[in-house]
Amino acid sequence: MPGNLKNTWQKTPDTLSVSKDHIDIWLCDLKQLSGDINNYYSVLSEDERQRADKLRVEDKKQQYIITRGALRQRLGLLTNIDPKDFVFEYLEHGKPVLANNHQCTDITFNVSHSNDLALIAIAQEQNIGIDIEKINCESNHQALMTRFFSKAEQTEFQTMPDANMARAFCACWTRKEAFIKAVGDGVSYGLDKFDVTVDLENQSPEINLHKPTEKRWSAINLPINDEYMACLVSDRDGLSVRCWC
């Protein structure tokens, strides 16, 4: 378990079922799990193994094997399906979804990783996106904000104390990334086409689309530790999450 982890995260029980009433989220310490990498590799499909074997950078290779293997195992836990049997398809912009080979196509999932940590979110009958980022105090936050953030977000950042800038930038970035992943369009949606709450203290940040639709989006910050920020977004009001590690 990562150091200074908030006590929101509980040990995964032996039995668990997917539910429409909440989203299950797993926090994975990739370094800790690397000792069991052969187990994760064993549940991968043939094309996933081929992709892993082609990765030249060892850290990236381990990251891919563990996150994809862990996703399969958590899907199996929630559905009582053998983790090896899941087949994934990819939407137009690359978002993976479950193929229609089981009676569980209403199950959705999303994965994010940064440095040594990964998050896996699994839900039912809702579109979800999740993002985790390690806070980088060395980045040129002003230049990145000008390039990627909306005018409203940039204005809000101007009132931010310098001491909070790195955390606030990371919080805003995870909120925006989680949203475009939930939509399924990736960066092609346009990071400046919607506003998110910049305020660090707001645990349920708002998402305001410049071109409103009938669909409403909800967001919630996820407590990790002092080095990371994370956010979950869903197209359902009143998010309820179960956090596992």
C-alpha positions as CSV (number, residue, x, y, z in Angstrom):
1,M,0.0,0.0,0.0
2,P,1.5,3.4,-0.9
3,G,2.8,5.6,1.9
4,N,0.4,8.1,3.5
5,L,-2.6,6.6,1.8
6,K,-5.9,8.0,3.0
7,N,-7.9,5.4,4.9
8,T,-10.7,5.6,2.3
9,W,-9.1,2.7,0.6
10,Q,-10.0,-0.8,1.9
11,K,-8.6,-4.3,1.3
12,T,-10.4,-6.0,-1.6
13,P,-12.8,-8.7,-0.3
14,D,-12.7,-12.2,-1.5
15,T,-16.2,-11.9,-3.2
16,L,-17.6,-8.8,-4.8
17,S,-20.4,-8.1,-7.3
18,V,-20.8,-5.3,-9.8
19,S,-23.7,-2.9,-9.1
20,K,-25.5,-0.1,-10.8
21,D,-25.5,1.8,-7.5
22,H,-21.8,2.5,-7.2
23,I,-18.5,2.5,-9.0
24,D,-15.7,0.2,-7.8
25,I,-12.2,1.7,-7.9
26,W,-8.9,0.0,-7.2
27,L,-5.6,1.8,-6.4
28,C,-2.7,-0.3,-7.5
29,D,0.9,0.1,-6.4
30,L,2.8,-1.0,-9.5
31,K,6.1,-1.6,-7.7
32,Q,4.5,-3.8,-5.1
33,L,2.6,-5.8,-7.7
34,S,5.7,-6.2,-9.9
35,G,6.7,-9.3,-7.8
36,D,3.6,-11.0,-9.2
37,I,4.0,-10.0,-12.8
38,N,4.0,-13.6,-14.1
39,N,0.5,-14.0,-12.7
40,Y,-0.7,-10.9,-14.5
41,Y,1.0,-11.9,-17.7
42,S,-0.7,-15.3,-17.6
43,V,-4.2,-13.8,-17.9
44,L,-3.4,-11.6,-20.9
45,S,-4.7,-12.4,-24.4
46,E,-2.3,-13.4,-27.1
47,D,-2.4,-9.9,-28.7
48,E,-1.9,-8.3,-25.3
49,R,1.2,-10.5,-24.8
50,Q,2.5,-9.6,-28.2
51,R,2.1,-5.9,-27.4
52,A,3.8,-6.3,-24.1
53,D,6.7,-8.2,-25.6
54,K,7.3,-5.4,-28.1
55,L,7.7,-2.8,-25.4
56,R,11.4,-2.0,-25.1
57,V,11.4,0.1,-21.9
58,E,11.1,-2.4,-19.0
59,D,9.1,0.0,-16.8
60,K,6.6,0.6,-19.5
61,K,6.4,-3.1,-20.2
62,Q,5.7,-4.0,-16.5
63,Q,3.2,-1.1,-16.3
64,Y,1.2,-2.4,-19.2
65,I,1.3,-6.0,-18.0
66,I,0.2,-5.2,-14.5
67,T,-2.5,-2.7,-15.3
68,R,-4.1,-4.9,-18.0
69,G,-3.8,-8.1,-16.0
70,A,-5.2,-6.4,-12.9
71,L,-8.1,-5.0,-14.9
72,R,-8.9,-8.5,-16.2
73,Q,-8.7,-9.9,-12.6
74,R,-11.0,-7.2,-11.2
75,L,-13.5,-7.7,-14.0
76,G,-13.4,-11.4,-13.2
77,L,-14.0,-10.8,-9.5
78,L,-17.1,-8.7,-10.2
79,T,-18.6,-11.0,-12.8
80,N,-17.4,-14.5,-11.9
81,I,-16.0,-14.8,-15.4
82,D,-12.5,-16.2,-16.0
83,P,-10.2,-13.2,-16.5
84,K,-8.6,-14.8,-19.6
85,D,-12.0,-14.9,-21.3
86,F,-12.6,-11.2,-21.7
87,V,-12.3,-9.7,-25.1
88,F,-11.8,-6.0,-25.6
89,E,-12.9,-3.8,-28.5
90,Y,-11.8,-0.2,-29.2
91,L,-14.0,2.8,-30.0
92,E,-13.1,5.3,-32.6
93,H,-10.7,7.3,-30.4
94,G,-9.1,4.3,-28.8
95,K,-11.2,3.8,-25.6
96,P,-11.4,0.1,-24.8
97,V,-14.7,-1.5,-24.1
98,L,-15.9,-5.1,-23.5
99,A,-16.8,-7.0,-26.6
100,N,-20.1,-8.7,-26.9
101,N,-18.8,-12.1,-26.0
102,H,-20.4,-12.2,-22.5
103,Q,-23.7,-11.0,-20.9
104,C,-21.9,-8.1,-19.4
105,T,-21.7,-5.4,-22.1
106,D,-23.4,-3.0,-19.8
107,I,-20.2,-3.0,-17.7
108,T,-17.8,-0.1,-18.3
109,F,-14.3,0.5,-17.1
110,N,-11.4,2.9,-17.3
111,V,-7.8,2.8,-16.3
112,S,-5.1,5.4,-15.6
113,H,-1.5,5.3,-14.3
114,S,1.2,7.7,-13.4
115,N,4.7,6.7,-12.2
116,D,4.2,3.9,-9.6
117,L,0.4,4.1,-9.1
118,A,-2.5,3.0,-11.2
119,L,-6.3,3.3,-10.9
120,I,-8.9,0.9,-12.2
121,A,-12.6,1.9,-12.2
122,I,-15.4,-0.4,-13.1
123,A,-19.1,0.5,-13.3
124,Q,-22.4,-0.7,-14.7
125,E,-24.7,1.3,-17.1
126,Q,-22.7,4.5,-16.9
127,N,-19.9,6.1,-18.9
128,I,-16.9,6.7,-16.7
129,G,-13.4,8.2,-16.9
130,I,-10.6,8.2,-14.3
131,D,-7.2,10.0,-14.2
132,I,-4.3,10.0,-11.8
133,E,-1.3,12.3,-12.1
134,K,1.8,12.8,-10.0
135,I,2.3,16.4,-9.0
136,N,5.1,18.0,-10.9
137,C,6.4,21.2,-9.3
138,E,9.0,21.8,-12.1
139,S,6.5,22.2,-15.0
140,N,5.8,25.5,-16.6
141,H,2.2,25.6,-15.5
142,Q,1.5,29.0,-16.9
143,A,2.5,27.9,-20.4
144,L,0.5,24.7,-20.2
145,M,-2.6,26.5,-18.9
146,T,-2.4,29.0,-21.8
147,R,-2.2,26.1,-24.3
148,F,-4.8,23.7,-22.9
149,F,-7.1,25.3,-20.4
150,S,-10.3,27.4,-21.0
151,K,-10.4,31.1,-20.6
152,A,-12.5,30.8,-17.4
153,E,-10.0,28.3,-15.9
154,Q,-7.0,30.6,-16.8
155,T,-8.8,33.5,-15.1
156,E,-9.4,31.5,-12.0
157,F,-5.7,30.5,-11.9
158,Q,-4.7,34.1,-11.8
159,T,-6.0,34.3,-8.2
160,M,-4.2,31.2,-7.1
161,P,-1.3,31.6,-4.6
162,D,2.0,30.4,-6.1
163,A,2.4,27.9,-3.3
164,N,-0.8,26.1,-4.5
165,M,-0.1,26.4,-8.2
166,A,1.3,22.9,-8.9
167,R,-1.4,21.1,-6.9
168,A,-4.2,23.2,-8.4
169,F,-2.9,22.6,-12.0
170,C,-2.6,18.9,-11.4
171,A,-6.2,18.8,-9.9
172,C,-7.6,20.7,-12.9
173,W,-5.7,18.5,-15.3
174,T,-7.0,15.2,-13.8
175,R,-10.6,16.6,-13.8
176,K,-10.3,17.5,-17.5
177,E,-8.6,14.2,-18.5
178,A,-11.2,12.1,-16.6
179,F,-14.0,13.9,-18.4
180,I,-12.6,13.5,-21.9
181,K,-11.9,9.8,-21.1
182,A,-15.5,9.4,-19.9
183,V,-16.9,11.0,-23.1
184,G,-14.6,8.7,-25.1
185,D,-13.3,11.3,-27.5
186,G,-9.9,11.8,-25.9
187,V,-8.1,15.0,-26.6
188,S,-10.0,15.4,-29.9
189,Y,-12.9,16.7,-27.8
190,G,-10.8,19.8,-27.0
191,L,-9.6,20.6,-23.5
192,D,-10.6,24.2,-23.9
193,K,-14.2,23.3,-24.9
194,F,-15.4,23.0,-21.3
195,D,-14.6,24.3,-17.8
196,V,-13.9,22.5,-14.6
197,T,-13.7,23.8,-11.1
198,V,-10.2,24.8,-10.3
199,D,-10.7,25.2,-6.5
200,L,-8.6,22.6,-4.6
201,E,-11.1,22.5,-1.7
202,N,-14.0,21.5,-3.9
203,Q,-14.3,17.7,-3.6
204,S,-17.1,17.4,-6.2
205,P,-15.9,19.8,-8.9
206,E,-18.4,21.0,-11.6
207,I,-18.1,20.4,-15.3
208,N,-19.5,23.1,-17.5
209,L,-19.7,22.4,-21.2
210,H,-19.5,25.3,-23.6
211,K,-22.1,23.5,-25.8
212,P,-24.5,22.0,-23.2
213,T,-26.2,18.7,-23.9
214,E,-29.0,16.8,-22.1
215,K,-26.4,14.6,-20.4
216,R,-25.1,15.7,-17.1
217,W,-21.7,14.9,-15.8
218,S,-20.5,14.4,-12.2
219,A,-17.0,14.5,-10.8
220,I,-15.4,13.5,-7.6
221,N,-11.8,13.9,-6.3
222,L,-10.1,10.7,-5.1
223,P,-7.9,10.8,-2.1
224,I,-4.4,9.4,-2.8
225,N,-1.5,11.0,-0.9
226,D,0.4,14.3,-0.9
227,E,2.2,13.4,-4.2
228,Y,-0.7,12.6,-6.4
229,M,-4.1,14.0,-7.6
230,A,-6.9,11.9,-9.0
231,C,-10.4,12.4,-10.3
232,L,-13.4,10.2,-11.4
233,V,-16.1,11.4,-13.8
234,S,-19.4,9.8,-14.6
235,D,-22.5,10.6,-16.6
236,R,-24.6,9.9,-13.5
237,D,-25.6,12.3,-10.7
238,G,-24.7,11.5,-7.1
239,L,-21.6,9.4,-7.5
240,S,-21.1,6.6,-5.0
241,V,-17.8,4.8,-5.0
242,R,-16.2,1.8,-3.3
243,C,-12.4,2.2,-3.0
244,W,-10.2,-0.8,-2.8
245,C,-6.5,-1.5,-2.7
